[in-house]
Amino acid sequence: MQSQVLFNQIDWVEGDVTDLMSLEDAMHGIAIVYHCAAIVSFDGRDFKRMIKVNREGTANVLNVALGSGVQQFCHVSSTAAIGGVNGSESTEETKWRKTTETTGYSITKYSSEKEVWRAAEEGLSCVIVNPCVILGPGNWDESSLTLFRSVDQGLPFYTPGSNAIVDARDVAEIMVKLVEDRVQGERFLCIGHNQSFRELSSKIALAMGKKPPRKAVSRWVAELAWRVLWFFSLFNNGRPALTKETVRAAFSTLRYSNRNVCECTGHQFRSLDDTLQNAIKGRLP
């Protein structure tokens, strides 16, 4: 397969965004940096670690890029750094505000963007992409792909919220296009489709030959569930499947606009069916 041939042409260099020396070695003689490393967690216990990696790690990568003569820098942020408003469509201009409901992940991704703009003021050519929930081939025990595992095992319930979905291939192509066109000083929402969780899980189920979820979860049941799981996690040192933040997201109606990136790059996003099929076929063991 062509993708495997291209994959084998990559020179892998192990590094750590918290280790300046490893970054200096990796960026020696490099003209373009795509910074994708981050921790995604909605468990409050991971906040300090996310600050270390997402904010301080980004600052390290930027500082080394500035000192190594990197010409262009593309930073992968998140819709979490956009001021999402429940029930309204958000754009790049929607103002981010910290509230009592703001997740630790959102705080660290917004903070990492401020580091990017600081580096831009110091002379580095920077552009930011803000993807939503990214779907693609991978391990179904990790990140957003856990939804596929749940559906595969038989998911009878759905929540009434919604969020935006994007194909991993679309995000990669947009990043390359922005860098090739030398776009700088802007950020772009990368949104394929705004989708309700019920519609998304139903489409995944049908694509896998499974029964779509038919029962709506009530808010009080979900609120009780995360508290119970949190309580038991104190004794088994585990990670609860639900947290206060994930329950809140499951009942929120979030929508984002892709108008800006489409007008800038001319990109046409893949269909949701294509994205789901690609993720299903590319499942890693």
C-alpha positions as a printed Julia matrix, in Angstrom:
285×3 Matrix{Float64}:
   0.0    0.0    0.0
   1.19   3.52  -0.8
   0.45   4.7    2.73
   2.73   2.0    4.17
   5.5    2.91   1.72
   5.3    6.56   2.77
   5.15   5.58   6.44
   8.36   3.58   6.09
  10.14   6.65   4.68
   9.79   8.54   7.96
  12.94   8.98  10.03
  11.79   8.52  13.62
  13.63  10.45  16.33
  12.51   9.89  19.91
  12.07  13.07  21.93
  10.24  14.68  24.81
   8.69  18.14  24.81
   9.81  18.56  28.41
  13.43  17.74  27.48
  15.13  20.69  25.77
  18.17  18.71  24.65
  16.07  16.12  22.83
  14.2   18.94  21.08
  17.43  20.62  20.01
  18.7   17.37  18.52
  15.41  16.75  16.7
  15.11  20.27  15.24
  18.67  20.68  14.03
  18.48  21.69  10.36
  14.67  21.52  10.28
  12.7   24.17   8.37
   9.09  23.27   9.3
   7.62  22.05  12.58
   4.14  20.55  13.02
   3.56  20.49  16.77
   0.95  17.84  17.6
   2.07  16.55  21.01
  -0.36  17.01  23.91
  -2.17  15.18  26.67
  -5.95  14.93  26.33
  -7.68  14.23  29.62
 -10.86  15.25  31.4
  -9.74  13.87  34.73
  -8.88  16.65  37.18
  -5.97  14.6   38.51
  -4.14  15.11  35.21
  -4.24  18.91  35.3
  -0.66  19.46  36.52
   0.65  16.97  33.98
  -1.26  18.71  31.18
   0.17  22.07  32.24
   3.64  20.54  32.08
   3.18  18.99  28.64
   0.57  21.11  26.88
   1.65  24.58  27.97
   5.26  24.3   29.12
   6.06  21.66  26.5
   4.7   23.9   23.76
   6.79  26.79  25.07
   9.87  24.55  24.95
   9.21  23.49  21.36
   8.68  27.1   20.31
  11.81  28.35  22.07
  13.95  25.7   20.43
  12.32  26.42  17.07
  13.22  30.09  17.45
  16.8   29.23  18.32
  17.18  26.61  15.58
  16.17  28.76  12.64
  12.84  27.01  11.99
  11.02  28.91   9.26
   7.42  27.81   9.79
   5.51  26.45  12.77
   2.05  24.83  12.7
   0.49  24.22  16.09
  -2.34  21.75  16.66
  -4.69  23.26  19.23
  -8.32  22.26  19.81
 -11.89  23.5   19.77
 -11.41  23.42  23.55
  -9.38  26.64  23.12
 -12.3   28.27  21.28
 -15.08  29.95  23.22
 -17.72  27.3   22.6
 -21.25  28.47  23.44
 -23.88  25.85  24.23
 -26.56  25.95  21.53
 -24.8   28.47  19.26
 -22.32  28.13  16.39
 -18.81  29.16  17.4
 -16.16  30.66  15.11
 -12.51  31.59  15.51
 -13.71  34.97  16.78
 -15.78  33.53  19.62
 -14.1   34.69  22.81
 -12.73  32.09  25.22
 -13.63  32.7   28.86
 -12.63  30.76  31.92
 -15.64  29.78  34.04
 -16.33  27.3   36.82
 -17.19  24.77  34.1
 -14.0   25.22  32.04
 -12.05  21.97  31.85
  -8.39  21.69  32.75
  -7.72  20.5   29.2
  -9.32  23.65  27.79
  -7.19  25.85  30.06
  -3.96  24.17  29.0
  -4.76  24.3   25.27
  -5.73  27.96  25.47
  -2.52  28.64  27.36
  -0.49  26.82  24.72
  -1.98  29.1   22.05
  -0.77  32.13  24.0
   2.74  30.66  23.85
   2.41  30.39  20.07
   1.4   34.02  19.71
   4.27  35.01  21.98
   6.71  33.2   19.68
   5.07  34.86  16.67
   5.79  38.26  18.23
   9.41  37.14  18.54
   9.63  36.49  14.81
   8.5   32.88  14.25
   6.02  32.31  11.39
   3.14  30.54  13.14
  -0.31  29.22  12.25
  -2.77  27.33  14.47
  -5.38  24.7   13.63
  -8.25  23.95  16.02
  -9.66  20.5   15.25
 -12.75  19.1   16.93
 -13.16  15.38  17.72
 -10.69  13.67  15.37
 -11.59  10.25  13.95
  -9.3    7.95  12.01
  -7.48   4.61  12.16
  -6.05   3.73  15.54
  -6.44   1.98  18.86
 -10.07   1.77  19.98
  -8.97   1.88  23.61
  -7.64   5.42  23.27
  -9.12   8.92  23.06
 -12.21   9.54  20.91
 -11.96   6.09  19.28
 -13.29   4.49  22.47
 -16.74   5.27  21.06
 -16.15   2.65  18.35
 -15.27   0.04  20.97
 -18.41   0.87  22.96
 -20.62   0.56  19.87
 -18.88  -2.68  18.86
 -19.65  -4.16  22.28
 -23.29  -3.1   22.03
 -24.14   0.43  23.13
 -27.83   0.71  24.06
 -27.77   4.3   25.35
 -27.2    7.73  23.87
 -26.94  11.23  25.3
 -28.76  14.27  23.86
 -25.69  16.42  23.22
 -23.72  17.11  20.05
 -20.23  18.03  18.96
 -18.17  18.41  15.8
 -16.32  15.59  14.02
 -13.39  15.74  11.61
 -11.4   13.19   9.65
  -7.73  12.88  10.65
  -6.79  13.02   6.96
  -8.6   16.34   6.55
  -6.69  17.85   9.48
  -3.34  16.68   8.09
  -4.08  17.98   4.59
  -5.18  21.37   5.92
  -2.04  21.7    8.02
   0.19  21.0    5.03
  -1.81  23.37   2.83
  -1.56  26.24   5.33
   2.19  25.77   5.63
   2.73  25.45   1.89
   0.76  28.67   1.34
   2.79  30.33   4.12
  -0.32  31.39   6.03
   0.68  32.93   9.35
  -0.72  34.83  12.3
  -4.13  33.1   12.12
  -5.96  30.13  13.58
  -8.46  27.91  11.81
 -11.25  25.68  13.07
 -11.02  22.26  11.37
 -14.6   21.0   11.39
 -15.96  18.25   9.18
 -19.48  17.78  10.51
 -21.57  18.99  13.43
 -23.27  15.85  14.66
 -25.52  14.8   17.52
 -24.14  11.97  19.63
 -27.23   9.88  18.85
 -26.79  10.27  15.08
 -23.05   9.62  15.29
 -23.34   6.46  17.39
 -26.18   5.23  15.16
 -24.11   5.73  12.0
 -21.16   3.89  13.57
 -23.44   1.03  14.63
 -24.98   0.66  11.17
 -21.54   0.77   9.53
 -20.45  -2.08  11.84
 -23.64  -4.11  11.47
 -24.65  -3.45  15.06
 -27.89  -2.26  16.65
 -28.06   1.54  17.04
 -28.61   2.88  20.58
 -32.28   3.49  21.34
 -32.44   4.65  24.96
 -31.74   8.22  26.06
 -29.72   8.65  29.23
 -31.25  11.09  31.7
 -29.02  13.78  33.19
 -29.54  12.7   36.78
 -28.48   9.13  36.01
 -25.28  10.36  34.33
 -24.55  12.73  37.23
 -24.99   9.89  39.7
 -22.86   7.52  37.61
 -19.76   9.74  37.47
 -19.89  10.32  41.2
 -20.1    6.59  41.91
 -17.26   5.81  39.51
 -15.14   8.59  40.99
 -15.72   7.22  44.5
 -14.62   3.7   43.57
 -11.58   5.04  41.67
 -10.28   6.38  44.99
  -9.86   2.81  46.21
  -8.66   0.99  43.09
  -6.41   3.79  41.79
  -8.14   3.47  38.42
  -9.44   5.95  35.9
 -13.23   6.39  35.93
 -14.95   5.87  32.59
 -17.03   8.98  33.28
 -16.02  12.29  34.85
 -17.88  15.47  35.66
 -16.38  17.04  32.53
 -17.3   14.22  30.14
 -20.88  14.13  31.42
 -21.19  17.88  30.95
 -19.89  17.53  27.38
 -22.29  14.66  26.65
 -25.26  16.91  27.46
 -23.95  20.05  25.7
 -24.92  21.13  22.2
 -21.74  22.44  20.58
 -21.42  23.56  16.97
 -18.5   25.11  15.11
 -18.02  26.77  11.73
 -15.51  25.64   9.1
 -16.18  28.6    6.83
 -12.86  30.31   7.46
 -10.63  27.35   6.63
 -12.69  26.43   3.57
 -12.42  29.94   2.18
  -8.69  30.14   2.91
  -7.62  26.73   1.59
 -10.47  25.62  -0.67
 -10.51  22.35   1.23
 -13.5   20.03   0.86
 -14.08  17.83   3.88
 -14.7   14.13   3.51
 -18.15  12.71   4.12
 -18.89  11.34   7.57
 -19.55   7.9    6.1
 -16.08   7.88   4.52
 -14.52   8.93   7.83
 -16.29   6.19   9.78
 -15.4    3.49   7.26
 -11.75   4.55   7.35
 -11.69   4.39  11.14
 -13.36   0.98  11.19
 -11.07  -0.53   8.55
  -7.99   0.96  10.21
  -8.58  -0.44  13.68
  -5.31  -1.33  15.39
  -5.15  -4.51  17.52
